């Protein structure tokens, strides 16, 4: 039996379709990341608010997975390395009709001037 990597719970479902904090604040994101331990959906480090990294800082949950269609990579904050990991509970990405950046109607016209 393969050893489970610390910080990954393949059975937990994602918290929703978009960044939890951005949606609550009527903000927007560039790309989405999923906490592999608790399923929290946060925005990437290119996004204005960088909620996925803040989630790691606040909780210590070390691993995220891309929540973008056709991306299956993981990132380990503690080891500063990417890797391919196990299959997680569905859904594996935001809805295909959700724009990137998103969410629809919240992204400013000059969004590229606000990315990191």
Secondary structure, 3 states (H helix, E strand, C coil): CCCCCCCCCCCCCCCCCCCHHHHHCCCCECCEEEECCCCCEEECCCCCCCHHHHHHHHHCCCEEEECCCCCCEEEECCCCEEEECCCCCCCCCCCCCCCCCECCCCCCCCHHHHCC
